[in-house]
Amino acid sequence: MNIQLHAVSKTFNDRQAPLTALAPLTLDVASGEFVCFIGPSGCGKTTLLRLVADQLSPTTGEILLDGVPPATARVRKAIGWMAQNPALLPWATVLENVRLPLRVNRQHRHAAPSPETLLAKMGLAEFAAARPGTLSGGMQQRVALARTLTSGAPLWLMDEPFAALDELTREILSDEVFRLWDSFHPTVLWVTHHIAEAVRLADRVVVLTARPGHIRAIVEIPLPRPRDETAPEVVAFIRRLRALLYDS
């Protein structure tokens, strides 16, 4: 799915004084591209995802997803969303949670692996009948990721999905995300505060300034995957992005 953002901004007026979270921002994302966003807290990263997801309306500018507004893409079930909180139904089994998008959208339009296949890919087949509360945080995020992919949506919007996880679990799940992305080739917009994670995953990293967020730099990461964080060329990109982030 191609994404076009043209002079998109967002100002919140539901408070004593207007708050501009996102300054006018223009960006094109190619179909199948993996783009990470980093920036200081409060710079509008999550706001940007919510605009693309049609959860918010822009104050100015235009957003097109394969040439149509986000509202049309949402109705077509073309957008997958995953956040830091896995938001699993505690009374439902793991398999029932993964099947949820298919139950909600009975007129499913996108090709996707079955929930059972996705659980197997996540290493969770033996936990299909378990309740989420019995799983570790990393396993719950695996379930949430499988649920996101069940819809087969060509666009994944990922809002710091691994922020609450320990370093080792984060790395393991990042590798799993890469393998899934490499298999299905969705377009991915990924928000993170973790610079190394951005370098490990992204085709391009967009660095946003402090609020109101605007693009300070776009850094291409033309390195073969998988990427080793200790490799000198990867470390060089991490240092470059850290310098841009601290100067933003």
C-alpha positions as CSV (number, residue, x, y, z in Angstrom):
1,M,0.0,0.0,0.0
2,N,1.4,3.4,-1.0
3,I,1.1,6.2,1.5
4,Q,1.1,9.9,0.6
5,L,1.2,12.6,3.3
6,H,1.0,16.1,2.0
7,A,1.3,19.1,4.4
8,V,-0.4,17.1,7.2
9,S,-0.7,18.8,10.6
10,K,-2.7,18.3,13.7
11,T,-3.8,20.9,16.3
12,F,-5.9,19.9,19.3
13,N,-8.3,22.6,20.3
14,D,-10.2,20.7,23.1
15,R,-8.2,22.4,25.9
16,Q,-7.6,25.9,27.3
17,A,-5.1,26.7,24.7
18,P,-4.7,25.1,21.3
19,L,-1.9,22.5,21.1
20,T,-0.1,21.8,17.8
21,A,1.2,18.2,18.1
22,L,2.3,17.9,14.5
23,A,3.6,20.6,12.2
24,P,2.9,20.3,8.4
25,L,4.6,17.1,7.3
26,T,5.0,15.7,3.8
27,L,6.2,12.2,3.2
28,D,5.7,9.4,0.6
29,V,6.0,5.8,1.5
30,A,6.3,3.1,-1.1
31,S,4.3,-0.1,-1.1
32,G,6.0,-2.7,1.0
33,E,8.4,-0.3,2.6
34,F,9.3,-0.5,6.3
35,V,9.5,3.0,7.8
36,C,10.4,3.7,11.5
37,F,9.7,7.0,13.3
38,I,11.8,8.2,16.2
39,G,11.7,11.5,18.1
40,P,11.3,13.0,21.5
41,S,8.3,12.2,23.7
42,G,5.3,14.2,22.7
43,C,6.6,15.0,19.2
44,G,3.5,13.6,17.4
45,K,4.6,10.1,16.5
46,T,1.5,8.4,17.8
47,T,-0.7,11.2,16.5
48,L,0.7,10.6,13.0
49,L,-0.2,6.9,13.2
50,R,-3.7,7.8,14.4
51,L,-4.2,10.2,11.5
52,V,-3.2,7.5,9.0
53,A,-5.5,5.0,10.8
54,D,-8.5,7.4,10.6
55,Q,-8.7,7.6,14.3
56,L,-8.1,11.4,14.0
57,S,-8.7,13.9,11.3
58,P,-5.9,16.2,10.2
59,T,-6.1,19.9,10.8
60,T,-4.5,20.6,7.5
61,G,-3.2,18.6,4.6
62,E,-4.2,15.3,2.9
63,I,-3.5,11.6,3.5
64,L,-4.0,9.1,0.7
65,L,-3.6,5.3,1.1
66,D,-3.4,3.7,-2.4
67,G,-5.1,6.9,-3.6
68,V,-8.0,6.8,-1.2
69,P,-8.6,8.6,2.2
70,P,-7.9,6.6,5.4
71,A,-11.6,6.3,6.1
72,T,-12.0,4.4,2.9
73,A,-9.0,2.2,3.6
74,R,-10.4,1.5,7.1
75,V,-13.8,0.5,5.8
76,R,-12.0,-1.9,3.4
77,K,-10.2,-3.4,6.4
78,A,-6.8,-2.5,4.9
79,I,-5.2,-1.2,8.1
80,G,-3.7,-3.3,10.8
81,W,-3.0,-1.7,14.2
82,M,-0.8,-2.9,17.1
83,A,0.1,-0.9,20.2
84,Q,2.3,-1.3,23.3
85,N,-0.6,-2.8,25.2
86,P,-1.6,-6.1,23.6
87,A,-5.3,-5.5,24.6
88,L,-6.2,-9.2,24.6
89,L,-9.6,-10.4,25.8
90,P,-8.8,-12.1,29.1
91,W,-11.8,-14.5,29.0
92,A,-11.0,-15.8,25.5
93,T,-8.4,-18.3,24.6
94,V,-5.3,-17.4,22.6
95,L,-6.8,-18.9,19.4
96,E,-10.1,-17.0,20.0
97,N,-8.2,-13.7,20.4
98,V,-6.3,-14.3,17.1
99,R,-9.6,-15.2,15.3
100,L,-11.3,-12.0,16.6
101,P,-10.7,-9.9,13.4
102,L,-12.4,-12.6,11.3
103,R,-15.4,-12.7,13.7
104,V,-15.7,-8.9,13.6
105,N,-15.2,-8.7,9.8
106,R,-17.2,-11.6,8.4
107,Q,-16.8,-10.2,4.9
108,H,-13.0,-10.7,5.0
109,R,-11.3,-9.4,1.8
110,H,-7.6,-9.9,2.2
111,A,-5.6,-13.1,1.8
112,A,-3.9,-14.1,5.0
113,P,-2.6,-17.2,6.7
114,S,-5.1,-18.9,9.0
115,P,-5.0,-18.1,12.8
116,E,-3.7,-21.6,13.4
117,T,-0.9,-21.1,10.9
118,L,0.0,-17.7,12.5
119,L,0.1,-19.2,15.9
120,A,2.5,-21.9,14.6
121,K,4.7,-19.2,13.1
122,M,4.8,-17.4,16.4
123,G,5.7,-20.6,18.3
124,L,2.4,-20.5,20.1
125,A,0.6,-23.6,18.7
126,E,0.7,-25.4,22.0
127,F,-0.8,-22.4,23.8
128,A,-3.9,-22.1,21.5
129,A,-6.3,-23.1,24.3
130,A,-4.6,-21.0,27.0
131,R,-5.9,-17.7,28.5
132,P,-3.8,-14.6,28.0
133,G,-3.3,-14.1,31.7
134,T,-1.2,-17.3,31.8
135,L,1.3,-16.1,29.3
136,S,4.4,-13.9,29.6
137,G,4.5,-10.4,28.3
138,G,6.5,-11.4,25.2
139,M,4.0,-14.3,24.5
140,Q,1.1,-11.9,24.8
141,Q,2.7,-9.6,22.3
142,R,3.2,-12.5,19.9
143,V,-0.6,-13.2,20.2
144,A,-1.3,-9.6,19.5
145,L,0.9,-9.6,16.5
146,A,-0.7,-12.8,15.1
147,R,-4.1,-11.1,15.6
148,T,-2.9,-8.0,13.7
149,L,-1.8,-10.3,10.8
150,T,-5.0,-12.4,10.7
151,S,-6.8,-9.6,8.7
152,G,-4.2,-9.7,6.0
153,A,-4.2,-5.9,6.0
154,P,-1.6,-4.5,3.5
155,L,-0.7,-1.7,6.0
156,W,0.6,-2.3,9.5
157,L,0.6,0.6,11.9
158,M,2.8,-0.3,14.9
159,D,2.9,2.1,17.9
160,E,5.8,1.0,20.1
161,P,4.6,-2.6,20.2
162,F,7.7,-3.8,22.1
163,A,8.3,-0.9,24.4
164,A,7.4,-2.8,27.6
165,L,9.5,-5.9,26.9
166,D,13.0,-6.8,28.1
167,E,15.9,-6.4,25.6
168,L,16.2,-10.1,24.7
169,T,12.5,-10.5,24.1
170,R,12.4,-7.3,22.0
171,E,15.2,-8.6,19.8
172,I,13.6,-12.0,19.4
173,L,10.2,-10.5,18.4
174,S,11.9,-8.0,16.1
175,D,13.5,-10.9,14.2
176,E,10.0,-12.5,14.0
177,V,8.5,-9.3,12.7
178,F,11.2,-9.1,10.0
179,R,10.5,-12.7,8.9
180,L,6.8,-12.0,8.7
181,W,7.3,-8.7,6.9
182,D,9.6,-10.5,4.4
183,S,6.9,-13.1,3.8
184,F,3.9,-10.8,3.4
185,H,5.5,-7.5,2.2
186,P,3.0,-5.1,3.9
187,T,3.8,-1.4,4.2
188,V,4.8,-0.8,7.8
189,L,4.9,2.5,9.8
190,W,6.6,1.7,13.1
191,V,7.0,4.1,16.0
192,T,9.8,3.5,18.5
193,H,12.0,5.2,21.1
194,H,14.6,2.5,20.6
195,I,17.2,3.6,18.0
196,A,18.8,0.2,17.6
197,E,15.4,-1.3,16.9
198,A,14.8,1.2,14.2
199,V,18.1,0.5,12.5
200,R,17.5,-3.3,12.8
201,L,14.1,-3.1,11.1
202,A,13.7,-0.1,8.8
203,D,14.3,0.7,5.2
204,R,14.2,4.3,6.3
205,V,14.1,6.1,9.6
206,V,12.2,9.4,10.0
207,V,13.6,11.6,12.7
208,L,11.0,14.0,14.1
209,T,11.8,17.2,16.1
210,A,10.3,18.1,19.5
211,R,6.7,19.3,19.5
212,P,5.3,20.4,17.2
213,G,6.9,17.5,15.3
214,H,8.2,18.0,11.9
215,I,10.8,16.0,9.9
216,R,14.3,16.8,10.9
217,A,15.9,14.1,8.7
218,I,15.1,10.9,6.8
219,V,17.9,8.3,6.9
220,E,18.0,5.4,4.6
221,I,19.4,2.1,6.0
222,P,20.7,0.2,2.9
223,L,22.1,-2.7,4.8
224,P,21.3,-6.4,4.2
225,R,19.0,-8.1,6.7
226,P,19.2,-9.6,9.3
227,R,21.3,-6.9,10.9
228,D,23.6,-7.3,13.8
229,E,23.5,-4.4,16.2
230,T,27.2,-4.9,17.1
231,A,28.4,-4.7,13.4
232,P,30.4,-1.6,12.7
233,E,28.1,-0.4,9.9
234,V,25.0,-0.8,12.1
235,V,26.7,1.0,15.0
236,A,27.5,3.9,12.7
237,F,23.8,4.3,11.8
238,I,22.8,4.1,15.5
239,R,25.3,6.8,16.3
240,R,24.1,9.0,13.4
241,L,20.5,8.7,14.4
242,R,21.3,9.4,18.1
243,A,23.1,12.6,17.1
244,L,20.1,13.7,15.0
245,L,17.7,12.8,17.8
246,Y,19.6,14.7,20.4
247,D,19.9,17.8,18.2
248,S,16.1,17.7,17.3
